[in-house]
Amino acid sequence: MKGKELYIIAHNIRSAHNVGAIFRTCDGAGVDRIYLSGYSQRPAPAEKEIKSKPEKMLEKTALGAELSVDWESVEDLLLFLDKLKRGGVQIVALEKTTSSVNLKNFKPVFPMALILGHEVDGVKDDILAKCDAVVDIPMRGKKESLNVSVATGIAIYEILG
């Protein structure tokens, strides 16, 4: 990735289709690893013959990217964020808050982990408190947010330049 080490943390993403789309975007952009936490759908193990409906949904949207992008399951996100910080990783949430910074004005520091949250409820306050920065994508219409997989794509490509 030419020195721009970027990780995606997908926390409590309720739609397996969104998780699959995030995998596909991460593959296209060259993201180093995806961390799946909370109830975000995990890909089926390669050896699993009969897959659940959510596993099939993820695979259908990811189009094989679930096999080409390194990923890991995270049990305790708050402890994991502390571990990343100790390792020198900048923790950034993609969320609209009163103090969030316009993504276009954000200067990333690598290695960096970008946290994505629930499609409706966003990134919770206890997670935001662990972040070094919070960035947002300015909205010009009546809606307050974009689909999480669409927002992820915009953010990744803006961050990586």
PyMOL commands that set and color helices and strands:
alter all, ss='L'
color gray80, all
select helices_A, chain A and resi 16-29+53-62+65-68+77-86+103-105+125-128+148-160
alter helices_A, ss='H'
color red, helices_A
select strands_A, chain A and resi 6-11+33-37+71-74+90-94+101-102+112-116+133-136
alter strands_A, ss='S'
color yellow, strands_A
deselect
rebuild
show_as cartoon
